Structure formats: C-alpha cells, structure tokens
C-alpha cells in the first residue's frame, strides 16, 4: 500500500525499538509525548484487562490520542509477538515539522471514528425497541456528536479532562 510505504519512509530516520511478546510499548496512564509507528509484528490494545483492538499492519500508529490531546494514555499497547516500531519521542514537535504525518494520523482517526459510528448505528437499529441499557445506544451516539466540538488548549498549563 502506497500510504503505508509513505509513512514508513517518513519515519525511516527515527530510532527502531524492538520488543518481545508481552513487552509494553505504552502504558495506560500518564502521557509521554511519544508515538510509535509499527514496522512489523502484532500489538494488542488493552483498556484495563480488556483487549479492545489489535494491529499488525505496518504503518499503524500508537500514542497519537495522548499526543494530540496532551493527556494521558487511554490504553496500554502491548506486543503480541516480536515487534519492531519506530519511536518518535518528541511527537508534538514532529507534527509541526512534518505536517504530512499529522494528515496521516487524522486519516487513521477518521477511519476509526467512521467504523465506531457505523457499528453504533447498527447496534442502535438492532436494539431500537429495547427499553433497557441496550436501548440507550442513541444517547452514546449523541454524546459522540457533541464531543466533536473541538476545544483547542493553549498549552500544558490547562488541566486535563478528569473523565479520562
């Protein structure tokens, strides 16, 4: 895929971190201003003890939400096999220097949002007649729409969202 080749080429001058199965790339909790771009291997994403995603496609990026929101890591990223990934330690500065990386991240996030809202719309249609918690999917979708209002913070002196 051309886009994958482009992102890997863009990151070619960054250090490569090698991990073994079970090693942690990013831990849920305090942010680190670090991005990882997967070169090879497979990772799993965990919220607490629950696996919420996995990825093995070269060019997959991890840590972007924490970097973009200047907040904590909302999940743990763990190697599910031997992993090689580019490590970008000052990601915010890099996004200013290489805007094409920011565009790539925006596309990945847009794809994730599209997939999540498509899934929620399907669930809403399946459980529209329910009056219990499954019938509340419309409230979740409303919350997603309301959260789309972008709040730009001037810097790290502002407090992080306590709900995260």
Buried (B, 14 or more C-beta within 10 A) or exposed (E): EEEBEBBBEBBEEBEEBEBEEEBEBBBBEEBBBBBBBBBEBBBBBBEEEEBEEEBEEBBBBBBBBBBBBBBBBBBBBBBBBEBBBBBBEEBEEBBEEBEEBBEBBEEBBEEEEEEEBEEBEEBBEEBEEEEEEEEBBEEEBEEEEEEEEEEEEEEEEEEBEEEE
